Amino acid sequence: SVPKKRTSISKKHIRKNIWKIKGYFTALKAFSLAKSLSTDNSKSFFVQQPNNQTYSK
C-alpha cells in the first residue's frame, strides 16, 4: 500500500513535535523518580537500607 498524496511539511513538523514532547515528559518522569530514590522519598520503590547504622540514646 502506497499513500496517495504527500504529507505536508507542517503536518510532519506537528507530528515530530508531538514525538519530542512525549520524549521530554518521559525523561522528566525518569529524572523525578531517580531524584526521589536518591533522597529516600520514593513511594513506588522500596530500597533496603544497610543495617550498619549506629543509634545513640
Long-range contacts (C-beta under 8 A, 24 or more apart in sequence): none
